[in-house]
Amino acid sequence: MPKLKMPASLPDPIINENAKIVLQRRYQRKDTEGNVYETTKELFWRVAAAIAEEEGKYKESTYKPAKLAREFYDLMTSYSFLPNSPTLMNAGTNLGQLAACFVLPVEDTIEGIFDAVKHAAMIHKSGGGTGFSFSRLRPKDSVVGSTGGVASGPLSFLKIFNCATEQIKQGGTRRGANMGILRVDHPDIMEFIKAKERDGELNNFNLSIGLTERFMQAVEKKEDYDLIAPHNNEVVGQLNAREVFNILVNKAWESGDPGIVFLDRINRDNPTPKMGEMESTNPCGEQPLLPYEACNLGSINLGKCYLKGKNGHDSEIDWEELKRIVHLAVRFLDNVIDASIYPLPQITETVEKNRKIGLGVMGWADLLYQLKVPYNSQTAVDMGERVMKFVRDEARSASKQLAGERGAFPTYVDSIFGEANLGPYRNATTTTIAPTGTLSIIAGCSSGVEPLFALSFVRNVMDNDKLIETNPFFEAALKEADAHSAKLMEEIAKVGTIRKMDHLPAELRHVFVTAMDIEPIWHLKMQAAFQKFTDNAVSKTVNLPNEATKEEIWDIYWKAYEYGCKGVTVYRDGSKISQVLCTGDDEKKKKEKEDDTGCVVQDRPDVIYGFTQKIGTGLGELFLTVNEMDGKPFEVFATIGKSGGSITAKAEAIGRLVSLALRSGVEVREIVKQLKGIGGENPKFMKKKLVKSIPDAIAYVFESRYLQGEHVDSEGASLNKEMCPDCGDVLVFEEGCHICKSCGHTKCG
């Protein structure tokens, strides 16, 4: 624990209900029984004091540790800045691992591969995420000289990494997350591109294809390009670049996997090229790193940098406040480097040489709302460039100041800054736009540089209780326009957007846009605007409606290349079975059509909510997704086992037939009657309930959720009712990751 004592006069932080849940579940310290014993005030003081104590190492510092600790505490509890999750979790504890992300090398030897597996496990245990390039591994069926055997290829080892991750629970709070990258000129590239075609495969990995300038030029010219075996640099084949690019587009249209990163562009911005080439990024792609490098991240809440106009003056950004926050945040993050206990000596050595930090932003949509600037406008894009240029320039200025007090980062002389006489700087990089899923919940602000996912939505707070959550700036604008009412808020919560509510003032509908209201090009332009002045990269999702075409995704990928992005994540609404919150417009128009039997079957609407429940069966884990309309089940997707197996086929068939019955008006109780009790060859007890078969499991879910008091067994306890495995609420896809807005659960670790 920190040596600095908490001042008696320290004020309690003000926290919202969502933040209270997130902090208790993920950040506040617990005893061996899992009981929270740390208050919110103690949490923030623990972090502030532990990081400020590092200041005592530097005699030339302009701060005393006690004074700096109070400033750090105020900075965090005003929610103007928050560090990455491992810092909030582990600062001032025995674990002491404060970095969010790492990249590990995967060498082309059995020893090197399994060293990487072991090192990844150590990192995951300490609370970090890992990125790997598998591009050094020789292709499948290559001869292994030392044994005369045949290589199994990158994908076979990728599966080993995935299995190892499955067994590690990060520090009791975070599930391991990984990025796997393969160069587009690797001979096994086609197998890698198709690696996640089967649902559930490589579930602990995000995959990206490393595209090169040569490849992109070949795409443009419709030429073939060489496939090169990395172990001997021999050309072993060719593929048509345009055809490969089209396949990447098709996969993005189908599911969003794999993503793409532009390797040559990433390495052009490598500040320390003499230390090696950047091969991979962290799990969400915004932090390219050298092997054994780590980065400490933090985010400024831009929503707190709004300066309301007085005496007839226009409102604007509070540049002085933003400057103050940036300088204090850079000092905080540089101290984090010193305070962190890294899981490997190689990481400690590399981090101390380059001292990379990644200061980013959140609350961008909130700031635009306050300024009454539409996200999908050139004004907003220009403002994004201006804001990020200011943040980067001030971050570098703060880094120079620290270099004066503490010295430059050790590899400065050989860096691009040293060779150009631009420094000295304390940090090789200073800016990154990282995902802020849980941080934005704590701060009560919008995520990263994303538009708001919904202006208002229903949050599950108890088993059957629901609470309408509304963006505060939107609610204030409604009241100012004398348009607020409880009934209106309920209507908005059903769809999340006001784009088609013509009875509301046009200015409101113009300014308060959401992710799915915005044409894809504006997502991309905003990403490019922030990337222009970001040292590392930008975590951002280009949201697309379900009806988006492959041609549109092709255009986005190409424009991402032209606009100077370092990568791009595309997500087409409803493209994954597991998605349960689909945005767009839902006017609850039940279009109907007759099938060949004359039965009336409802069309699937544009907007539909649902949940996914995991049920243990004798045949494996069954994932049952049930989407609802008006609180009633509308369609079912049953997934179990690997694609192509007979069990999977049977589960899918049952799901389709149940969906057809539901859309044809068959009552839930009738479906339960038909499915309940059907026996199978491998019954299994789960939570005191005997699950006899897949249809029996579906009946159990329906009975538990929809027929309470009518057909529920006395021992039929309810399972997780929604997609989030922690709290049962819906997951949202933004910043390249699934995030629960209620409890902060994220699939990205």
C-alpha positions in Angstrom: 0.0 0.0 0.0 1.2 3.6 -0.6 3.1 5.3 2.2 1.3 8.7 1.8 -1.6 8.9 4.2 -5.0 9.9 3.1 -5.8 13.5 4.2 -8.8 13.7 6.6 -10.3 16.5 4.5 -10.3 14.5 1.3 -13.7 14.7 -0.3 -15.7 11.6 -1.2 -16.0 11.2 -5.0 -19.4 11.5 -6.6 -20.2 8.4 -8.6 -23.1 7.4 -10.8 -25.0 4.1 -10.3 -23.3 2.4 -13.3 -19.9 3.5 -12.0 -20.7 2.1 -8.5 -21.4 -1.3 -10.0 -18.3 -1.3 -12.2 -16.0 -0.2 -9.4 -17.3 -2.8 -7.0 -17.1 -5.6 -9.5 -13.8 -4.9 -11.1 -11.7 -2.4 -9.2 -12.2 -2.1 -5.5 -10.2 -4.5 -3.4 -11.8 -7.6 -2.0 -11.0 -10.1 0.8 -10.4 -13.8 0.3 -14.2 -14.4 0.4 -14.8 -11.9 -2.4 -16.2 -9.2 -0.1 -15.4 -5.6 -1.1 -13.5 -3.8 1.8 -12.2 -0.8 -0.1 -14.3 2.3 -0.5 -14.3 4.4 -3.7 -12.4 7.1 -2.0 -9.8 4.7 -0.8 -9.5 3.2 -4.3 -8.8 6.6 -5.9 -6.4 7.6 -3.1 -4.6 4.3 -3.4 -3.9 4.9 -7.1 -3.2 8.7 -6.7 -0.7 8.1 -3.8 1.1 5.2 -5.4 1.7 7.0 -8.6 2.6 10.3 -6.9 5.2 8.6 -4.7 7.3 8.0 -7.7 7.9 11.7 -7.9 10.2 11.5 -4.9 12.8 9.8 -7.2 13.4 13.0 -9.1 15.2 15.9 -7.3 14.5 18.4 -10.1 10.7 17.8 -9.9 8.5 20.8 -9.5 6.1 18.7 -7.3 6.2 17.2 -3.9 4.6 13.8 -3.7 1.9 14.7 -1.2 0.8 17.7 -3.3 0.9 15.7 -6.5 -1.1 12.9 -5.0 -3.9 15.3 -4.1 -3.8 16.7 -7.7 -4.0 13.2 -9.1 -6.9 12.4 -6.8 -8.8 15.5 -7.9 -8.0 14.8 -11.5 -9.5 11.3 -11.4 -12.4 12.0 -9.1 -13.5 14.9 -11.3 -13.4 12.3 -14.1 -11.3 14.6 -16.2 -8.8 11.9 -16.7 -8.6 8.2 -15.9 -5.7 5.7 -16.4 -6.1 2.3 -18.0 -7.8 -0.5 -16.0 -4.7 -2.3 -14.7 -3.5 0.9 -13.0 -6.8 1.4 -11.3 -6.9 -2.2 -10.2 -3.3 -2.8 -9.2 -1.6 0.5 -8.3 -0.5 0.4 -4.6 -1.0 -3.4 -4.4 1.4 -6.3 -4.2 0.7 -7.3 -7.8 1.7 -3.8 -9.1 1.3 -4.6 -12.8 -0.1 -1.3 -14.3 0.3 -1.7 -18.1 -2.6 -2.5 -20.3 -1.0 -4.1 -23.3 2.0 -6.0 -24.5 3.5 -7.5 -27.6 5.4 -10.7 -27.5 7.6 -12.2 -30.2 6.8 -15.6 -31.6 10.0 -17.1 -32.9 10.2 -19.9 -35.5 11.3 -22.6 -33.0 9.4 -24.8 -30.6 11.2 -23.3 -27.7 10.4 -19.7 -28.9 6.7 -20.6 -29.5 6.1 -22.1 -26.1 8.1 -19.4 -24.4 5.6 -17.0 -25.9 2.7 -19.1 -24.6 4.2 -19.1 -21.1 4.9 -15.4 -21.2 1.4 -14.6 -22.4 0.0 -16.6 -19.5 2.1 -14.6 -17.0 0.8 -11.4 -18.6 -2.8 -12.4 -18.6 -2.5 -13.5 -15.0 -1.2 -10.0 -14.1 -4.1 -8.2 -15.9 -2.6 -7.3 -19.4 -3.6 -8.1 -22.9 -1.2 -9.5 -25.5 -0.5 -9.1 -29.2 1.4 -11.5 -31.4 2.7 -11.7 -35.0 2.7 -15.2 -36.3 4.5 -14.0 -39.5 7.9 -15.5 -38.5 6.6 -19.0 -38.4 7.3 -21.2 -41.4 4.3 -22.2 -43.4 2.3 -25.4 -43.1 4.0 -28.5 -44.6 7.5 -26.9 -44.7 10.4 -29.1 -43.8 11.8 -28.7 -40.3 15.6 -29.0 -40.8 16.5 -30.1 -37.3 14.1 -33.0 -37.3 13.3 -33.7 -40.9 9.7 -33.4 -39.9 6.9 -31.2 -41.4 5.8 -27.9 -39.9 2.2 -27.5 -38.9 2.0 -23.8 -39.7 0.9 -20.6 -37.8 -2.7 -21.5 -37.4 -2.0 -24.7 -35.5 0.0 -22.8 -32.9 -2.5 -20.0 -32.8 -5.0 -22.6 -31.5 -2.6 -23.5 -28.7 -2.3 -19.9 -27.6 -6.1 -19.7 -27.6 -6.5 -22.7 -25.4 -3.8 -21.5 -23.0 -5.7 -18.2 -22.7 -8.9 -20.0 -21.9 -7.4 -21.4 -18.8 -6.1 -18.1 -17.3 -8.3 -15.7 -15.4 -6.6 -12.3 -15.3 -6.0 -11.3 -11.8 -9.5 -12.5 -10.9 -10.9 -9.5 -12.8 -10.1 -9.7 -16.5 -10.3 -12.4 -19.1 -7.2 -12.7 -21.3 -7.4 -11.0 -24.7 -5.1 -11.4 -27.7 -4.4 -10.0 -31.1 -3.0 -12.3 -33.7 -1.5 -10.8 -36.9 -0.2 -12.5 -40.1 1.4 -10.7 -43.0 -0.6 -10.8 -46.2 2.4 -12.2 -48.0 2.7 -15.3 -45.7 2.0 -18.5 -47.6 -0.7 -19.6 -45.1 -2.6 -16.3 -45.4 -5.8 -17.8 -46.9 -6.1 -20.3 -44.1 -5.6 -17.5 -41.6 -8.2 -15.3 -43.2 -10.8 -18.1 -42.9 -9.7 -19.1 -39.3 -12.8 -17.8 -37.6 -15.4 -18.9 -40.1 -16.6 -21.5 -37.5 -18.5 -19.7 -34.7 -16.7 -19.9 -31.4 -13.3 -20.7 -33.0 -10.3 -18.8 -31.5 -12.7 -17.0 -29.2 -9.9 -15.4 -27.2 -8.3 -13.7 -30.3 -8.9 -10.7 -32.4 -7.3 -11.4 -35.8 -5.9 -8.9 -38.3 -4.2 -9.2 -41.6 -1.0 -7.2 -42.0 -1.3 -5.4 -45.3 1.8 -3.9 -47.1 2.2 -1.0 -49.5 3.3 -3.5 -52.2 0.1 -5.5 -51.7 -2.2 -2.4 -51.8 -0.5 -1.3 -55.0 -1.1 -4.7 -56.5 -4.8 -4.5 -55.4 -5.1 -1.2 -57.3 -3.4 -2.7 -60.4 -5.2 -6.0 -60.1 -1.8 -7.8 -60.1 -0.5 -10.9 -58.5 1.9 -10.6 -55.5 4.5 -13.0 -54.1 4.0 -15.3 -51.1 7.3 -15.5 -49.2 8.3 -18.2 -46.8 9.7 -16.3 -43.7 12.2 -19.0 -42.6 14.2 -18.7 -45.9 12.8 -15.7 -47.7 12.0 -17.8 -50.8 9.0 -17.0 -53.0 6.8 -20.1 -52.8 3.7 -18.9 -54.7 1.6 -16.0 -55.9 -2.0 -14.8 -55.3 -4.0 -12.2 -57.0 -4.1 -9.2 -54.7 -7.6 -8.0 -55.8 -9.1 -11.4 -55.1 -7.5 -11.6 -51.7 -8.7 -8.1 -50.9 -12.2 -9.1 -52.0 -12.1 -12.1 -49.6 -11.1 -9.8 -46.8 -14.1 -7.6 -47.6 -16.4 -10.6 -47.7 -15.3 -11.7 -44.3 -15.7 -8.2 -42.9 -19.3 -8.2 -44.3 -20.0 -11.6 -42.8 -18.7 -11.1 -39.3 -16.1 -8.4 -39.0 -13.2 -10.9 -38.7 -10.4 -10.6 -39.5 -9.6 -6.9 -39.4 -6.8 -5.1 -41.3 -3.7 -3.1 -40.3 -1.3 -1.3 -42.6 2.1 -2.5 -41.5 4.3 -0.2 -43.6 2.3 2.9 -42.3 2.7 1.7 -38.7 6.5 1.3 -39.2 6.8 4.7 -40.9 5.7 6.1 -37.5 8.0 3.9 -35.5 9.9 6.4 -33.3 12.8 3.9 -32.6 13.4 2.0 -35.9 16.9 1.0 -34.9 15.3 -1.1 -32.1 13.4 -3.2 -34.5 10.3 -3.5 -36.7 6.8 -3.3 -35.4 5.0 -6.6 -36.2 1.9 -6.5 -34.1 -0.5 -4.4 -32.0 -2.3 -4.8 -28.7 -5.7 -6.7 -28.7 -7.8 -3.8 -30.0 -5.3 -2.6 -32.6 -4.6 1.0 -31.4 -1.2 0.3 -29.9 1.5 -0.9 -32.3 4.5 -2.1 -30.2 7.9 -3.6 -30.6 8.5 -7.2 -29.2 8.6 -7.1 -25.4 7.2 -3.6 -25.3 4.3 -2.4 -23.2 2.3 0.7 -23.1 0.6 2.6 -20.3 -2.6 4.2 -21.4 -5.0 6.9 -20.1 -7.8 9.0 -21.4 -8.9 12.6 -21.0 -12.7 13.3 -20.7 -13.2 16.0 -23.4 -16.8 16.5 -22.1 -15.2 18.2 -19.1 -13.5 20.7 -21.4 -16.6 22.6 -22.5 -16.6 26.4 -21.8 -20.1 27.8 -21.8 -20.4 31.2 -23.4 -21.2 34.2 -21.3 -22.6 37.6 -22.1 -23.6 36.6 -25.6 -20.3 34.9 -26.5 -20.4 31.5 -28.2 -19.6 28.4 -26.3 -16.3 26.8 -27.0 -13.6 24.4 -25.9 -11.8 25.3 -22.7 -8.3 25.1 -24.1 -6.6 26.2 -20.8 -8.3 23.5 -18.9 -7.4 20.9 -21.6 -3.8 22.0 -21.4 -3.8 21.6 -17.6 -5.2 18.2 -17.8 -2.8 17.0 -20.6 0.3 18.1 -18.7 -0.8 16.5 -15.4 -1.9 13.3 -17.2 1.5 13.0 -19.0 3.3 13.3 -15.6 0.9 10.7 -14.2 1.5 8.2 -17.1 5.3 8.7 -16.9 5.2 7.9 -13.2 3.1 4.8 -14.0 6.1 3.4 -16.0 8.3 3.7 -12.8 5.6 2.3 -10.5 4.7 -0.7 -12.6 6.1 -4.2 -11.8 6.3 -5.9 -15.2 5.8 -9.7 -15.5 9.0 -10.3 -17.5 12.6 -8.8 -17.2 12.7 -8.4 -21.0 9.6 -6.2 -20.8 11.0 -4.1 -18.0 14.2 -3.5 -20.0 12.4 -2.5 -23.2 9.8 -0.3 -21.5 12.5 1.6 -19.7 14.4 2.2 -22.9 11.5 3.8 -24.8 9.1 4.9 -22.0 6.1 4.9 -24.3 2.8 6.3 -23.0 -0.5 6.6 -24.7 -2.7 9.5 -23.7 -6.0 9.5 -25.4 -9.5 11.0 -25.1 -13.1 10.0 -24.4 -16.3 12.1 -24.2 -15.9 13.4 -27.7 -19.5 12.9 -28.6 -20.5 14.6 -25.3 -18.3 17.6 -26.2 -19.9 17.9 -29.7 -23.4 17.7 -28.1 -22.6 20.6 -25.8 -21.2 22.6 -28.7 -24.2 21.7 -30.8 -22.1 20.3 -33.6 -23.3 17.2 -35.4 -20.8 14.3 -35.4 -21.5 13.7 -39.1 -20.3 17.1 -40.3 -17.1 18.6 -41.7 -17.1 21.1 -38.7 -16.8 18.1 -36.3 -14.1 16.5 -38.4 -12.1 19.8 -38.5 -12.6 20.2 -34.8 -11.4 16.7 -34.2 -8.2 17.5 -36.0 -7.8 20.7 -34.0 -8.4 19.0 -30.6 -6.1 16.1 -31.2 -3.3 18.3 -32.6 -3.6 20.4 -29.4 -3.5 17.3 -27.2 -0.5 15.8 -29.1 1.4 19.2 -29.1 0.8 19.7 -25.4 1.6 16.1 -24.5 5.0 16.5 -26.3 5.5 19.8 -24.5 4.9 18.1 -21.2 7.2 15.2 -22.2 9.9 17.8 -22.9 9.4 19.3 -19.5 9.8 15.9 -17.9 12.9 15.3 -19.9 14.4 18.5 -18.4 13.6 17.2 -14.9 14.4 13.5 -15.4 16.3 13.0 -18.7 15.2 11.8 -22.1 14.1 8.2 -22.8 17.4 6.2 -23.1 17.1 5.4 -26.8 16.4 9.0 -27.6 19.7 9.6 -29.4 19.0 6.9 -32.0 15.3 7.7 -32.3 13.7 9.8 -35.0 13.5 12.7 -32.6 17.2 12.5 -31.7 18.3 12.3 -35.3 16.1 15.3 -36.2 17.2 17.2 -33.1 13.5 17.7 -32.0 13.9 16.9 -28.3 14.8 15.7 -25.9 11.6 14.0 -25.0 10.9 11.8 -22.0 8.7 9.4 -23.9 9.0 7.9 -27.4 5.3 8.2 -27.9 2.7 10.2 -26.0 -0.7 9.7 -27.7 -3.0 6.8 -28.4 -6.8 6.7 -28.8 -7.6 3.5 -26.8 -10.9 1.8 -26.0 -12.5 3.4 -22.9 -15.4 1.1 -22.4 -15.2 0.7 -18.6 -13.5 4.1 -18.1 -16.3 5.9 -19.8 -18.8 4.1 -17.6 -16.9 5.3 -14.5 -16.6 8.8 -15.9 -20.2 8.9 -17.1 -19.2 10.0 -20.6 -19.3 8.8 -24.2 -16.7 6.2 -25.3 -13.5 7.4 -27.0 -14.0 9.2 -30.2 -17.1 7.2 -31.0 -20.6 8.7 -31.5 -23.1 7.7 -28.8 -24.5 4.2 -29.4 -28.0 5.3 -28.2 -29.4 8.5 -26.8 -31.4 6.5 -24.3 -31.7 2.8 -23.6 -33.2 0.4 -21.0 -30.8 -1.0 -18.5 -31.6 -4.1 -16.4 -30.9 -3.3 -12.8 -32.6 -6.3 -11.1 -34.1 -9.5 -12.5 -37.2 -7.8 -13.6 -36.5 -4.1 -13.0 -35.5 -1.8 -15.8 -34.1 1.7 -15.7 -34.1 4.1 -18.6 -30.6 5.6 -19.0 -30.4 8.9 -21.0 -27.5 10.9 -22.1 -27.5 14.0 -19.8 -26.7 16.5 -22.5 -29.5 15.2 -24.7 -32.0 15.3 -21.8 -31.0 18.8 -20.9 -31.5 19.9 -24.6 -34.9 18.3 -24.6 -35.9 20.3 -21.5 -34.4 23.5 -22.9 -36.6 22.9 -26.0 -39.6 22.2 -23.8 -39.9 18.8 -25.4 -39.2 16.5 -22.5 -41.7 14.0 -21.2 -41.6 10.6 -19.6 -43.6 9.1 -22.4 -41.1 10.5 -25.0 -38.2 9.1 -23.0 -39.8 5.7 -23.1 -40.3 5.9 -26.8 -36.7 7.0 -27.4 -35.4 4.2 -25.2 -37.1 1.6 -27.5 -35.1 2.7 -30.5 -32.1 4.7 -29.1 -32.4 7.5 -31.8 -34.6 10.4 -32.7 -33.7 10.6 -36.4 -37.3 9.8 -37.5 -39.2 11.6 -34.8 -40.3 14.5 -36.9 -42.3 16.1 -34.1 -39.1 17.0 -32.4 -37.2 20.2 -33.3 -35.1 19.8 -36.4 -32.0 21.2 -34.7 -32.2 18.4 -32.0 -32.5 15.7 -34.7 -29.6 17.3 -36.5 -27.2 17.5 -33.6 -28.1 14.5 -31.5 -27.1 11.7 -33.9 -26.1 8.2 -32.9 -23.7 5.6 -34.3 -26.2 4.1 -36.7 -27.6 7.4 -37.8 -24.3 8.3 -39.3 -23.2 7.4 -42.8 -20.1 5.2 -42.7 -17.9 7.7 -44.4 -18.2 10.1 -41.4 -17.0 7.4 -39.0 -13.9 7.0 -41.2 -13.3 10.7 -41.6 -13.4 11.1 -37.9 -11.0 8.2 -37.3 -8.6 9.7 -39.9 -8.9 13.2 -38.3 -7.8 11.9 -34.9 -5.2 9.6 -36.5 -3.5 12.5 -38.2 -2.3 13.8 -34.8 -1.9 10.5 -32.8 1.5 9.0 -32.4 0.2 5.4 -32.2 -3.3 4.5 -33.6 -7.0 5.0 -33.0 -9.5 2.5 -31.7 -12.7 3.1 -33.6 -15.5 1.1 -35.2 -17.1 2.0 -38.5 -20.7 1.0 -37.8 -22.8 -0.2 -40.7 -26.5 -1.1 -41.1 -27.4 -4.7 -41.7 -28.3 -4.0 -45.3 -24.8 -2.6 -46.1 -23.3 -4.1 -49.2 -19.9 -5.6 -49.7 -19.1 -2.8 -52.1 -19.6 -0.3 -49.3 -17.1 -2.2 -47.1 -14.7 -2.4 -50.0 -14.9 1.4 -50.3 -14.3 1.8 -46.5 -11.3 -0.4 -46.6 -9.8 1.5 -49.5 -10.6 4.9 -48.1 -9.0 3.9 -44.8 -5.8 3.3 -46.7 -6.1 6.5 -48.7 -7.0 8.6 -45.6 -3.9 7.5 -43.7 -5.5 5.2 -41.1 -3.3 2.5 -39.5 -6.1 0.0 -39.6 -9.9 -0.2 -39.6 -12.6 -2.2 -37.8 -15.9 -2.6 -39.6 -19.0 -3.9 -37.9 -22.2 -4.6 -39.9 -25.2 -4.6 -37.6 -26.5 -8.1 -37.0 -23.7 -9.8 -38.8 -23.0 -12.0 -35.8 -25.5 -14.4 -34.2 -24.2 -13.3 -30.7 -25.1 -9.7 -31.3 -28.1 -8.8 -29.1 -28.4 -5.0 -29.4 -29.1 -3.9 -33.0 -29.5 -0.3 -33.6 -31.4 1.4 -36.3 -35.0 2.4 -36.5 -37.8 0.4 -34.9 -41.3 1.7 -35.5 -42.7 -1.7 -34.4 -44.3 -2.2 -37.8 -45.1 -5.8 -38.0 -44.9 -6.5 -41.6 -46.5 -9.8 -42.4 -46.3 -12.3 -45.2 -47.7 -15.7 -45.9 -45.5 -18.8 -46.4 -46.4 -21.6 -48.7 -48.8 -23.1 -46.2 -50.9 -20.0 -45.8 -49.5 -19.4 -42.3 -48.9 -15.7 -41.5 -45.2 -15.2 -40.6 -43.9 -11.9 -39.2 -41.0 -10.2 -41.0 -37.9 -9.6 -38.9 -37.8 -5.8 -38.0 -34.7 -3.6 -38.3 -34.3 -3.3 -34.6 -34.5 -6.2 -32.2 -33.2 -6.8 -28.7 -32.3 -10.1 -27.0 -30.1 -12.1 -24.8 -27.8 -15.1 -25.0 -27.9 -17.8 -22.3 -25.1 -20.4 -21.8 -26.5 -23.8 -20.7 -24.4 -26.8 -19.9 -25.6 -29.9 -21.7 -24.3 -33.5 -21.9 -23.2 -32.6 -25.5 -21.3 -29.5 -24.5 -22.1 -25.8 -23.8 -25.2 -24.6 -25.6 -25.4 -20.9 -26.4 -29.0 -20.0 -26.9 -29.7 -16.5 -28.3 -33.3 -15.3 -28.0 -34.3 -12.1 -29.7 -37.5 -10.4 -28.5 -40.3 -8.1 -29.6 -42.6 -6.4 -27.1 -41.0 -8.5 -24.4 -41.9 -11.8 -26.1 -39.5 -14.2 -27.9 -39.4 -13.7 -31.6 -36.5 -15.8 -32.9 -34.0 -18.3 -31.6 -30.4 -19.2 -32.5 -29.0 -22.4 -30.9 -25.2 -22.9 -31.2 -23.2 -25.9 -29.9 -20.0 -27.5 -30.9 -18.0 -26.9 -34.1 -19.6 -25.9 -37.4 -20.2 -28.8 -39.6 -20.9 -31.4 -36.9 -24.2 -33.3 -36.7 -25.0 -31.9 -33.2 -24.5 -28.3 -34.5 -26.8 -29.0 -37.4 -29.5 -30.4 -35.1 -29.3 -27.4 -32.8 -29.5 -25.0 -35.7 -32.5 -26.9 -37.1 -34.3 -26.8 -33.8 -33.6 -23.1 -33.5 -35.0 -22.4 -37.0 -38.2 -24.4 -36.4 -38.8 -22.7 -33.0 -38.2 -19.3 -34.7 -40.7 -20.1 -37.4 -43.2 -21.2 -34.7 -42.7 -18.0 -32.8 -43.0 -15.7 -35.9 -46.1 -17.7 -36.8 -47.9 -16.8 -33.6 -47.4 -20.0 -31.6 -47.6 -19.3 -27.9 -44.5 -19.9 -25.7 -46.3 -22.3 -23.4 -47.2 -24.5 -26.5 -43.5 -24.6 -27.5 -42.5 -25.5 -24.0 -45.0 -28.3 -23.9 -43.6 -29.8 -27.1 -39.9 -29.5 -26.1 -39.9 -29.9 -22.3 -38.7 -33.3 -21.1 -37.4 -34.7 -24.4 -34.7 -37.1 -23.4 -31.2 -37.5 -24.9 -28.3 -39.8 -24.6 -26.3 -37.5 -22.3 -28.4 -35.8 -19.6 -26.6 -33.4 -17.3 -27.3 -31.7 -14.0 -26.7 -28.0 -14.0 -27.6 -25.7 -11.1 -29.9 -28.4 -9.6 -31.7 -28.8 -13.0 -31.4 -31.9 -15.1 -30.9 -30.8 -18.7 -32.0 -33.9 -20.7 -31.3 -32.6 -24.2 -31.0 -29.6 -26.4 -34.7 -29.2 -26.9 -35.2 -29.6 -23.1 -32.6 -26.9 -22.5 -34.5 -24.5 -24.8 -37.8 -25.3 -23.0 -36.1 -24.6 -19.7 -34.9 -21.1 -20.9 -38.4 -20.2 -22.2 -40.1 -21.5 -19.1 -37.8 -19.7 -16.7 -38.0 -16.4 -18.5 -41.5 -16.2 -19.8 -43.7 -18.5 -17.7 -42.8 -17.7 -14.1 -45.6 -18.9 -11.8 -47.2 -21.0 -14.5 -44.9 -23.9 -15.4 -41.7 -23.2 -13.5 -40.2 -26.0 -11.5 -39.5 -25.1 -7.9 -35.8 -25.7 -8.5 -35.7 -24.1 -11.9 -33.4 -21.3 -11.1 -32.9 -18.7 -13.8 -29.6 -18.5 -15.7 -27.9 -15.5 -17.1 -30.7 -13.9 -19.0 -28.8 -11.5 -21.2 -25.7 -11.5 -23.3 -23.4 -10.1 -20.6 -22.0 -13.1 -18.7 -21.4 -10.8 -15.6 -24.6 -8.9 -15.1 -27.0 -10.1 -17.8 -27.4 -6.8 -19.7 -26.9 -6.3 -23.4 -23.5 -5.9 -25.0 -22.7 -3.1 -27.4 -20.0 -3.2 -30.1 -17.9 -0.1 -30.3 -14.2 0.8 -30.3 -13.5 -2.6 -31.8 -14.9 -4.4 -28.8 -18.0 -5.8 -27.1 -18.7 -3.9 -23.9 -21.5 -4.1 -21.3 -22.6 -0.5 -20.5 -24.0 -1.7 -17.1 -21.1 -3.5 -15.4 -18.2 -2.9 -17.7 -17.6 -6.4 -18.9 -15.7 -6.5 -22.1 -14.6 -9.3 -24.4 -11.3 -7.5 -25.0 -10.0 -8.2 -21.5 
